[in-house]
Amino acid sequence: MRFFGRRVVAFAASLALSTMIAAPGWAQPPEGPFAEVFAQMAGRLVGVVVNVSTQAVAPAAKPGQDTPQNAPGSPGAPLDEFFRDFFGDKGAPGGSAAPRTASLGSGFIIDPAGLIVTNNHVIANADQITVTLSDDTTHQAQVVGRDAVTDLALLKISVKTPLPAANWGDSTQARVGDWVLAIGNPFGLGGTVTAGIISATARDIHSGPYDDYLQTDASINRGNSGGPMFSLSGEVIGINTAIYSPSGGSIGIGFAIPAALAQPIIEQLKANGKVERGWIGARIQPMTDEIAESLGLDKSRGAMIAAVDWASPAEKAKLQPGDVILSYDGKPIERSRQLPRLVADTPPDKQVKLTIWRDGKEHETELKVTALNPNRPAPPPPDPEKPKSPAAVEALGLKLAKLTPELRKQFSLSDGAKGAVILEVSQNSAGAAQGLRAGDLLVAVGRSAIANPEDLPPLVSGAKKHGRKNVLVRVEREGSSRFVALPLETS
């Protein structure tokens, strides 16, 4: 097994296994009882892993348009830095008017009656799905349900005799350094077993709102997608889904959806064929040390509300931009990305308690979670703003002016946009480092809305009097808002 750099790996099990030291660049292979553990596991578990192959009609490309095989983000092409769809696509031979594509992936049986878990991207757009069992028998599969957000899918095949099935494990107990086995169908070779360790937990690869991946150095390649990651107790603790690779081949950085996230989704798909998620309508952003200091928080924690959706549970509970959610339904929020998953896992119509940070102290509130609806009606248009005389003010390295019809037209701002428009950002300033630019709207300082540029200097002075090193400003661009902590000049 290839390791990059010098690493020491220690493992202790009930078999009284000895400590193994990894030499520079290479790990010592398991020997004696430890090797027997892997061999026994592989022999027992390979039967629950299946190969998944699909057939689909390839849509015709318009002149000058990328085909599905080379379009960015499509199967067979890199997904930014992460080669996510690594199960491989092969164009059908021949020159027929309606060419077909084939793809290969993996899956695993979770019910003796023929229920199979795989990745959604393995079966996306397929009109024919074939499952090959470990004894080389093939079955046509039907889709029970799929969830594109978490990249999970549940298939069903008809069988006359019960199949061996895998058991879910507790991925929340997985530790960095724990040994794992991956079994799958790399490059269409059939049941292939690889071993490695968990390299990291709770990894965010920016593929979706609920990223919480287990990272492993077990060899994972094209075709492993949808296959299981087993703990040494023989339980599924992850679903191999993505790899990091500049070339598309394994370099020892793979990612698996943890069982703690996958199992509830699969249970919903099994029961309803779809997933229903909770929603509160609070758009959040990550906390930083500078933002925490500007708010008087002891450390960077919680999820900061950047915007509140119209007619949402958050709005009805009177949550506001600038509030920091410290706990949700009794669970503390240490990192902002914990909150979306907790909300999504909440059953609609449940009343939950929140602890929020506002005006330098904690407050308790409640709201009723509703079901996520991507097709929510848009809010009514705001009343037109009466034109006012412009004024320019310089503060915090920014030159700001009152919105006028001319400035709205110049910066393509909507009639409903409010705040002070940024005309210039000083070079080498903190605002420039934060990516602020001309045309952005400064809509609030802390919890105080900005209607005129003249509102800014008194608020900055007030922050200095309270001993703040940073002042929190809310900036809006193209309808999206975020908070930025800007340092105050020391006098």
C-alpha positions as CSV (number, residue, x, y, z in Angstrom):
1,M,0.0,0.0,0.0
2,R,1.4,3.3,-1.0
3,F,1.8,6.1,1.6
4,F,2.9,9.6,0.8
5,G,5.4,10.8,3.4
6,R,6.4,9.2,6.7
7,R,3.6,7.8,8.8
8,V,3.2,5.6,11.8
9,V,0.1,3.4,12.0
10,A,-0.9,1.6,15.2
11,F,-3.7,-0.9,15.4
12,A,-4.8,-2.9,18.3
13,A,-7.6,-5.6,18.1
14,S,-8.9,-8.5,20.1
15,L,-6.5,-10.7,18.3
16,A,-3.6,-9.0,20.2
17,L,-2.1,-7.7,17.0
18,S,1.3,-6.1,17.1
19,T,2.1,-2.5,16.3
20,M,3.1,-1.9,12.7
21,I,5.5,0.9,11.7
22,A,5.3,2.4,8.2
23,A,8.6,2.9,6.4
24,P,9.1,6.1,4.4
25,G,6.8,6.0,1.4
26,W,5.5,2.5,1.9
27,A,3.4,0.8,4.6
28,Q,4.4,-2.7,5.9
29,P,1.9,-5.3,4.6
30,P,-0.2,-7.0,7.3
31,E,1.2,-10.4,8.4
32,G,0.1,-13.3,10.5
33,P,-3.3,-13.0,12.3
34,F,-3.9,-9.5,10.8
35,A,-3.6,-10.7,7.2
36,E,-6.1,-13.5,8.2
37,V,-8.6,-10.8,9.3
38,F,-8.6,-9.3,5.9
39,A,-8.8,-12.6,4.1
40,Q,-11.7,-13.8,6.2
41,M,-13.6,-10.5,5.8
42,A,-13.1,-10.5,2.0
43,G,-14.4,-14.0,1.7
44,R,-17.4,-13.3,3.8
45,L,-18.3,-9.9,2.3
46,V,-17.6,-10.1,-1.4
47,G,-21.0,-11.8,-1.9
48,V,-22.9,-8.7,-0.8
49,V,-21.2,-6.5,-3.4
50,V,-22.7,-6.2,-6.9
51,N,-21.7,-4.7,-10.2
52,V,-24.1,-2.1,-11.7
53,S,-24.1,-1.5,-15.4
54,T,-26.4,0.9,-17.3
55,Q,-27.5,1.7,-20.8
56,A,-28.8,5.1,-21.9
57,V,-29.4,7.0,-25.2
58,A,-26.8,9.7,-25.6
59,P,-28.5,13.0,-26.4
60,A,-27.4,14.6,-29.6
61,A,-25.1,17.6,-29.2
62,K,-25.9,20.8,-31.0
63,P,-23.3,22.4,-33.3
64,G,-20.5,23.8,-31.1
65,Q,-21.9,22.2,-28.0
66,D,-20.0,19.7,-25.7
67,T,-21.2,16.1,-25.9
68,P,-22.2,14.4,-22.6
69,Q,-18.9,12.6,-22.5
70,N,-16.8,15.9,-22.5
71,A,-19.2,18.4,-21.0
72,P,-17.9,19.9,-17.7
73,G,-19.4,18.1,-14.7
74,S,-20.7,15.2,-16.8
75,P,-19.8,11.5,-16.4
76,G,-16.4,11.0,-17.8
77,A,-15.2,14.5,-17.2
78,P,-13.5,16.1,-14.1
79,L,-15.8,17.8,-11.6
80,D,-13.5,20.7,-10.8
81,E,-10.7,19.2,-8.7
82,F,-12.8,16.2,-7.7
83,F,-13.2,13.4,-10.3
84,R,-16.6,12.5,-9.0
85,D,-18.2,10.5,-11.8
86,F,-15.4,7.9,-12.0
87,F,-17.4,4.9,-13.0
88,G,-16.5,5.4,-16.7
89,D,-18.6,6.0,-19.8
90,K,-18.2,4.1,-23.1
91,G,-19.9,5.2,-26.3
92,A,-21.8,2.5,-28.1
93,P,-20.2,1.2,-31.3
94,G,-21.5,1.9,-34.7
95,G,-22.8,5.0,-36.3
96,S,-26.5,4.7,-35.5
97,A,-28.7,7.8,-35.4
98,A,-29.3,7.3,-31.6
99,P,-26.0,6.3,-30.1
100,R,-26.1,4.7,-26.7
101,T,-23.7,5.0,-23.8
102,A,-22.8,2.4,-21.2
103,S,-21.4,3.0,-17.7
104,L,-20.2,0.7,-14.9
105,G,-20.4,1.1,-11.1
106,S,-20.8,-0.8,-7.9
107,G,-23.5,-1.4,-5.3
108,F,-24.2,-3.6,-2.3
109,I,-27.2,-5.6,-1.1
110,I,-29.0,-4.4,2.1
111,D,-32.0,-6.7,2.0
112,P,-32.1,-10.4,1.1
113,A,-35.2,-9.7,-1.0
114,G,-33.0,-7.8,-3.5
115,L,-32.6,-4.2,-2.4
116,I,-29.4,-2.6,-3.5
117,V,-27.7,0.7,-2.6
118,T,-25.6,2.6,-5.1
119,N,-24.7,6.2,-6.1
120,N,-27.3,8.2,-8.0
121,H,-24.7,9.3,-10.5
122,V,-24.1,5.6,-11.5
123,I,-27.7,5.3,-12.7
124,A,-28.4,8.9,-13.8
125,N,-30.3,9.1,-17.1
126,A,-30.2,5.3,-17.5
127,D,-33.1,3.5,-19.3
128,Q,-31.7,0.1,-18.5
129,I,-29.9,-1.1,-15.3
130,T,-28.3,-4.5,-15.0
131,V,-27.0,-5.9,-11.7
132,T,-24.5,-8.7,-11.8
133,L,-24.1,-10.7,-8.6
134,S,-20.9,-12.3,-7.3
135,D,-21.9,-15.6,-8.9
136,D,-22.1,-13.8,-12.3
137,T,-25.9,-14.1,-12.6
138,T,-27.5,-10.9,-14.0
139,H,-30.8,-9.3,-13.1
140,Q,-32.6,-6.3,-14.5
141,A,-33.1,-3.6,-11.8
142,Q,-35.8,-1.1,-11.1
143,V,-35.2,2.2,-9.3
144,V,-37.0,2.3,-6.0
145,G,-35.9,5.9,-5.4
146,R,-33.0,8.3,-5.8
147,D,-31.7,11.4,-4.1
148,A,-29.5,13.6,-6.3
149,V,-28.6,15.9,-3.4
150,T,-26.8,13.2,-1.4
151,D,-25.9,11.1,-4.6
152,L,-27.7,8.0,-3.3
153,A,-30.0,5.6,-5.1
154,L,-31.9,2.4,-4.1
155,L,-32.5,-0.4,-6.6
156,K,-34.6,-3.6,-6.6
157,I,-34.0,-6.9,-8.3
158,S,-36.4,-9.9,-8.3
159,V,-34.8,-13.0,-6.8
160,K,-36.2,-16.5,-6.0
161,T,-33.8,-17.2,-3.1
162,P,-32.6,-14.9,-0.4
163,L,-29.4,-13.0,-1.0
164,P,-26.6,-12.3,1.4
165,A,-27.0,-8.8,2.8
166,A,-24.7,-6.2,4.4
167,N,-25.3,-4.6,7.8
168,W,-25.0,-0.9,8.4
169,G,-22.4,0.2,10.9
170,D,-22.0,3.3,13.1
171,S,-19.8,5.7,11.1
172,T,-19.9,8.3,13.9
173,Q,-17.5,6.0,15.8
174,A,-15.0,5.9,12.9
175,R,-11.6,7.3,13.9
176,V,-8.7,8.6,11.8
177,G,-6.3,5.7,11.5
178,D,-9.0,2.9,11.6
179,W,-8.5,0.2,9.0
180,V,-11.2,-0.2,6.3
181,L,-11.9,-2.4,3.3
182,A,-13.4,-1.2,0.0
183,I,-15.0,-3.7,-2.4
184,G,-16.2,-2.7,-5.8
185,N,-16.0,-3.0,-9.6
186,P,-13.0,-0.9,-10.7
187,F,-12.7,-0.6,-14.4
188,G,-15.3,-3.3,-14.8
189,L,-13.0,-6.0,-13.4
190,G,-15.5,-7.4,-10.9
191,G,-15.3,-7.9,-7.2
192,T,-12.0,-6.3,-6.1
193,V,-10.9,-5.8,-2.5
194,T,-8.6,-3.0,-1.4
195,A,-7.6,-2.0,2.1
196,G,-6.5,1.3,3.8
197,I,-7.2,3.5,6.7
198,I,-9.6,6.4,7.4
199,S,-7.5,9.5,6.6
200,A,-10.0,12.1,7.8
201,T,-13.6,12.4,8.9
202,A,-16.3,15.1,8.3
203,R,-14.5,16.2,5.1
204,D,-16.2,18.9,3.0
205,I,-15.4,18.6,-0.7
206,H,-17.9,21.3,-1.8
207,S,-20.0,18.9,-3.8
208,G,-23.3,19.6,-1.9
209,P,-24.9,21.2,1.2
210,Y,-24.6,18.1,3.3
211,D,-20.9,17.1,2.7
212,D,-19.6,15.0,5.6
213,Y,-17.3,12.5,3.8
214,L,-15.0,9.9,5.2
215,Q,-11.7,10.2,3.5
216,T,-9.6,7.0,2.9
217,D,-6.4,6.0,1.2
218,A,-7.8,2.6,0.2
219,S,-7.4,2.3,-3.5
220,I,-10.6,3.5,-5.3
221,N,-10.8,3.8,-9.0
222,R,-13.4,4.2,-11.8
223,G,-16.2,1.7,-11.2
224,N,-15.8,1.6,-7.4
225,S,-18.5,4.3,-7.2
226,G,-21.5,3.1,-5.2
227,G,-19.5,0.3,-3.5
228,P,-19.3,-0.2,0.2
229,M,-16.5,0.8,2.7
230,F,-16.4,-1.8,5.5
231,S,-15.1,-1.5,9.0
232,L,-13.1,-4.4,10.4
233,S,-16.2,-5.6,12.1
234,G,-17.6,-6.2,8.6
235,E,-20.2,-3.4,8.7
236,V,-20.8,-0.8,6.0
237,I,-19.7,2.6,7.4
238,G,-19.5,4.4,4.0
239,I,-20.4,4.4,0.4
240,N,-17.4,5.1,-1.9
241,T,-18.5,8.1,-4.0
242,A,-15.6,10.3,-5.1
243,I,-11.8,10.6,-5.5
244,Y,-9.4,13.4,-5.8
245,S,-7.2,12.9,-8.8
246,P,-5.7,15.1,-11.5
247,S,-5.6,12.1,-13.8
248,G,-8.8,10.2,-12.9
249,G,-6.8,7.3,-11.3
250,S,-6.3,6.6,-7.6
251,I,-3.7,8.6,-5.8
252,G,-4.8,7.5,-2.3
253,I,-7.5,10.2,-1.7
254,G,-11.0,8.8,-1.8
255,F,-14.2,9.9,-0.3
256,A,-17.2,7.9,1.1
257,I,-20.6,9.0,2.2
258,P,-20.8,8.1,5.9
259,A,-23.4,5.5,6.9
260,A,-24.9,7.9,9.4
261,L,-25.9,10.2,6.6
262,A,-26.8,7.5,4.0
263,Q,-28.9,5.1,6.1
264,P,-31.8,7.5,6.9
265,I,-31.9,8.6,3.3
266,I,-32.1,5.0,2.1
267,E,-34.8,4.2,4.7
268,Q,-36.9,7.1,3.3
269,L,-36.3,5.9,-0.3
270,K,-37.4,2.4,0.8
271,A,-40.6,3.7,2.4
272,N,-41.6,6.5,0.1
273,G,-39.4,6.4,-3.0
274,K,-38.3,10.0,-2.3
275,V,-36.7,12.1,0.4
276,E,-38.5,14.8,2.4
277,R,-36.2,17.3,4.1
278,G,-36.8,20.0,6.7
279,W,-36.4,23.7,6.0
280,I,-36.3,26.8,8.1
281,G,-35.4,29.4,5.5
282,A,-32.2,30.8,7.1
283,R,-29.2,31.2,4.7
284,I,-26.0,30.8,6.6
285,Q,-22.3,31.5,6.2
286,P,-19.2,30.3,8.0
287,M,-18.0,32.0,11.1
288,T,-14.4,33.3,11.4
289,D,-12.4,34.5,14.3
290,E,-12.7,38.1,13.1
291,I,-16.5,37.8,12.8
292,A,-16.7,36.2,16.3
293,E,-14.6,39.0,17.8
294,S,-16.8,41.7,16.2
295,L,-19.9,40.1,17.7
296,G,-18.4,39.6,21.2
297,L,-18.4,35.8,20.9
298,D,-15.7,33.9,22.9
299,K,-14.6,31.9,19.8
300,S,-15.6,31.1,16.3
301,R,-18.6,28.8,16.6
302,G,-22.2,28.5,15.4
303,A,-23.8,29.2,12.1
304,M,-24.2,32.9,11.1
305,I,-27.4,33.9,9.4
306,A,-26.6,35.9,6.2
307,A,-30.2,36.2,5.0
308,V,-33.7,35.1,5.9
309,D,-36.2,33.9,3.3
310,W,-39.6,35.5,2.9
311,A,-42.5,33.8,4.7
312,S,-40.1,31.2,6.1
313,P,-40.1,29.6,9.6
314,A,-37.0,31.7,10.4
315,E,-38.8,34.9,9.4
316,K,-41.9,33.9,11.5
317,A,-39.6,33.3,14.4
318,K,-38.1,36.8,13.9
319,L,-34.6,35.5,13.2
320,Q,-32.5,38.2,11.5
321,P,-29.3,38.5,9.5
322,G,-26.4,38.8,11.9
323,D,-27.9,36.3,14.4
324,V,-25.6,33.3,15.1
325,I,-27.3,30.0,15.7
326,L,-25.4,28.3,18.6
327,S,-27.6,25.3,19.0
328,Y,-30.4,23.6,17.2
329,D,-32.9,21.2,18.8
330,G,-30.5,20.8,21.7
331,K,-27.5,20.0,19.6
332,P,-24.6,22.5,19.8
333,I,-23.3,23.9,16.4
334,E,-19.6,24.0,16.3
335,R,-19.2,24.4,12.5
336,S,-21.7,26.2,10.3
337,R,-22.1,23.2,7.9
338,Q,-23.5,21.1,10.7
339,L,-26.7,23.1,10.6
340,P,-28.0,22.3,7.1
341,R,-27.8,18.6,7.7
342,L,-29.5,18.9,11.1
343,V,-32.3,20.9,9.6
344,A,-32.7,18.5,6.6
345,D,-32.9,15.5,9.0
346,T,-35.7,17.2,11.0
347,P,-39.2,15.9,10.2
348,P,-41.5,18.7,8.8
349,D,-43.9,20.2,11.4
350,K,-41.6,19.6,14.3
351,Q,-41.2,22.4,16.8
352,V,-37.5,22.9,17.6
353,K,-35.7,25.2,20.1
354,L,-32.8,27.4,19.0
355,T,-30.1,29.2,21.0
356,I,-29.0,32.3,19.1
357,W,-26.4,35.0,19.7
358,R,-27.7,38.5,19.3
359,D,-26.6,41.9,20.8
360,G,-23.7,40.3,22.8
361,K,-25.8,37.6,24.6
362,E,-27.6,34.3,24.1
363,H,-31.4,34.2,23.4
364,E,-33.7,31.2,23.3
365,T,-36.4,30.9,20.6
366,E,-38.5,28.3,18.8
367,L,-39.7,27.7,15.3
368,K,-41.7,25.1,13.4
369,V,-39.8,23.3,10.7
370,T,-41.5,23.0,7.3
371,A,-40.9,20.7,4.3
372,L,-38.3,21.9,1.8
373,N,-40.1,23.0,-1.4
374,P,-37.8,24.0,-4.3
375,N,-40.7,25.7,-6.0
376,R,-41.7,28.2,-3.3
377,P,-43.5,31.3,-4.6
378,A,-41.3,34.4,-5.0
379,P,-41.9,37.3,-2.6
380,P,-44.0,40.2,-3.7
381,P,-42.0,43.1,-5.3
382,P,-41.0,45.9,-2.9
383,D,-42.5,49.3,-3.1
384,P,-40.5,51.6,-5.5
385,E,-38.0,53.7,-3.7
386,K,-38.3,57.5,-4.1
387,P,-35.1,59.0,-5.6
388,K,-33.0,61.0,-3.2
389,S,-30.0,63.2,-3.6
390,P,-26.6,61.3,-3.7
391,A,-23.9,61.7,-1.1
392,A,-20.4,60.2,-0.9
393,V,-18.7,59.0,2.2
394,E,-15.3,57.4,2.7
395,A,-14.8,54.9,5.6
396,L,-13.2,51.5,6.2
397,G,-11.3,51.9,3.0
398,L,-14.5,52.2,1.0
399,K,-16.1,55.1,-0.9
400,L,-19.9,54.8,-0.7
401,A,-22.8,56.7,-2.2
402,K,-26.5,56.8,-1.8
403,L,-28.4,54.8,-4.4
404,T,-29.8,56.9,-7.3
405,P,-31.5,55.8,-10.6
406,E,-28.2,56.5,-12.4
407,L,-26.2,54.3,-10.0
408,R,-28.8,51.6,-10.2
409,K,-28.5,51.6,-14.0
410,Q,-24.7,51.8,-13.9
411,F,-24.3,48.8,-11.7
412,S,-27.4,46.9,-12.9
413,L,-29.0,47.0,-9.5
414,S,-32.7,46.1,-9.1
415,D,-35.3,48.6,-8.1
416,G,-35.7,46.8,-4.8
417,A,-32.0,47.0,-3.9
418,K,-31.3,49.0,-0.7
419,G,-28.3,50.3,1.1
420,A,-25.2,52.3,0.2
421,V,-23.5,51.4,-3.1
422,I,-19.7,51.0,-3.0
423,L,-18.1,53.2,-5.6
424,E,-14.4,52.4,-4.9
425,V,-12.4,50.0,-2.7
426,S,-8.9,51.1,-1.7
427,Q,-6.1,49.0,-2.9
428,N,-4.4,46.8,-0.3
429,S,-7.3,47.4,2.0
430,A,-9.1,44.7,4.1
431,G,-12.2,45.2,1.9
432,A,-10.1,44.5,-1.2
433,A,-8.7,41.3,0.4
434,Q,-12.3,40.2,1.2
435,G,-13.2,40.6,-2.4
436,L,-15.4,43.7,-2.1
437,R,-15.7,45.6,-5.3
438,A,-17.5,48.6,-6.9
439,G,-21.2,47.9,-7.3
440,D,-21.6,45.9,-4.1
441,L,-24.2,47.2,-1.7
442,L,-23.3,47.8,2.0
443,V,-26.7,47.1,3.6
444,A,-25.9,46.9,7.3
445,V,-23.2,47.4,10.0
446,G,-23.8,44.8,12.7
447,R,-27.5,44.7,13.1
448,S,-28.0,48.3,12.0
449,A,-29.3,48.8,8.5
450,I,-27.6,51.4,6.3
451,A,-29.9,53.7,4.3
452,N,-27.4,56.5,3.7
453,P,-23.6,56.5,3.6
454,E,-23.7,59.1,6.4
455,D,-25.0,56.3,8.7
456,L,-21.7,54.5,8.6
457,P,-19.2,56.8,10.5
458,P,-21.3,56.9,13.7
459,L,-21.6,53.1,13.7
460,V,-17.8,52.7,13.2
461,S,-17.2,55.2,16.0
462,G,-19.5,53.2,18.3
463,A,-17.7,50.0,17.6
464,K,-14.4,51.6,18.5
465,K,-15.8,52.9,21.8
466,H,-16.8,49.4,22.7
467,G,-13.2,48.2,22.2
468,R,-13.9,46.2,19.0
469,K,-11.0,45.4,16.8
470,N,-13.3,44.6,13.8
471,V,-16.6,45.9,12.6
472,L,-19.1,43.5,11.0
473,V,-20.6,44.7,7.7
474,R,-23.3,43.1,5.6
475,V,-22.7,43.2,1.9
476,E,-25.0,42.2,-0.9
477,R,-24.1,41.2,-4.5
478,E,-26.5,40.0,-7.2
479,G,-29.2,39.3,-4.6
480,S,-26.9,37.3,-2.2
481,S,-25.6,38.7,1.0
482,R,-22.8,37.8,3.3
483,F,-21.1,39.3,6.4
484,V,-17.5,40.5,6.3
485,A,-15.4,41.6,9.3
486,L,-13.3,44.7,8.5
487,P,-10.6,45.9,10.9
488,L,-11.0,49.2,12.6
489,E,-8.2,51.7,12.4
490,T,-6.5,52.3,15.7
491,S,-6.3,55.8,16.8
